[in-house]
Every structure is written in structure tokens, then in C-alpha cells.
């Protein structure tokens, strides 16, 4: 069984390589043309983003035709494919994958999986599936584990400003924060039930928002050993601050700090910092 995912999973290049995972492209559409988000570094992207203000680029998912091509290529070595994608509540990517799978049905047997999340939360599910298949797990057993990971993973973040979400039209249920709330620092989470954004809280400053995130996660996980994946756009000092808070406030069995993909940064700007957290017992028997 081969794994296909997308660029929103924030997989490290070496993880894709070592686990033989194919990542479908997500595109950033600048005024002068479209580019695959993996072809620009985060720092180069944020330089370009800030130089464009007040204009903002848009993003585009791969077409069903792109997925068909990917599935046919992967099927040259394995007809059985497990295609894991960003939440259907935030993107139409998985719908394009489903249509692409139908178009490639003569060559590939594709099972699609909606992670109901993104970024580090999506990455947990991709890693778990890849490791499980390498251990010889049946697809039904893998899906059962992914359901548990999906139900118990929290993705939560704060932003220096809502202007990028607002201009990109991705506010959703965060809409109520606009107006007088624009000057506050929202804390936004991904709802597990529908994979959409909702407001968890707010702070007057980034440090206050990070304190809220830490308290929220402490209440949720208590003493449970967890895998902590701190994520940021171009906000290293805030990421380091959050990592220290979570190291002291949670039972962090594993802690890492990563950058989010530029394709996600289109909608957040550089001032995003947050974390994806998963119970370690759902992953530790799979980790290679």
C-alpha cells in the first residue's frame, strides 16, 4: 500500500523520501503566475507576501486530472493507494482526489481519507498510516487507528493579525472576531467534528494568547504523554516561547518545532504560531 498526501500536511522532505510518500502539490497563485508551494522556501515566500501588501495571493488545490496522473504513476509500483488529505471543511482537495481516483480506477485501487485537520495534525495521520502499512497492518486496522488519532488530536494556533484570513476569505466561524476584535490576538482551533476553524479564545498580546493555548492543552491532555509539534510561519521567538511553555506544562514525550507550508501561510501571514498535539500511545507502537 502506497501513501499519497498533499502539501498541507507539512511533512518534512526526508519523511516523504524515507517513507516513499507522494505529496500532491498545492498551488500559490501570484499575479505573475502560479507556482507549486514546495518550490518556494518559507522565508522567500513571506518576503514576497509582505512586499505585495495590500494585495494577497490566492491558493488552488490540484485538479482531479493532477490526482489521476499521480495515482497512475504511483500505481506503476503499487496498485493499492491510500490517499490522505487536508480537512474537507477547509479545502476541496479530497474531493478532487476522489474524482481522480475514479478516473484512474482501471490502474489503481485508491482509498481516500479525510483527516478533518491540517498541518501537524494531518502529518500525525500520514506518519501513522505510513508506519502501520510498513508493519503490515491491514487497511481496516489502519483506518481504526486513524479515527482514534483524528478524535484525539488538537490543532490550535494564534495570529498576530486576522487580515490574511479576512482577505483570503477563510474566516468561517472566526468571523465574529472581526471589527473590534481585529486588534486582539485570536486563538483558533480546528473542530474535530467538521474540520473547520472555530474560536477558542483570545489575548491582548501574543504572550497572553500563548498562555491561553498552554492552559487549553493542559486541561485537555493533563498528564497524558503527548507528541508536541509546535508550528510557526516566520515567528521563531514565539514558537520557542510556546515550546518552552508546553515542555513545562504538558507531559511532552516528544517535542519538535517546524515551519508551516507557504500554501497555508497565504491565509495566515508570517505571524502564526501554534501546535498540533496527539497522545503518544496512539503513535508510539508505530514509530520507526
Secondary structure, 3 states (H helix, E strand, C coil): CEEEEEHHHCCCHHHHHHCCCEEECCEEEECCEEEEHHHCCHHHHHHHHHHHCCCCCEEECCCHHHHHHHHHHHCCCCCEEEEEECCCCCCCHHHHHHHHHHHCCCCCEEEEEECCCCHHHHHHHHHHHHHHHHCCCCHHHHHHHHHHHHHHCEEEEEECCCHHHHHCCCCHHHHHHCHHHHHCEEEEEECCCCCCEEEEEEECCHHHHHHHHHHHHHHHHCCCEEEEEEEECCCHHHHHHHHHHHHHHCEEEEEEEEECCHHHHCCCCCCEEEEEEEEHHHCCCCCC
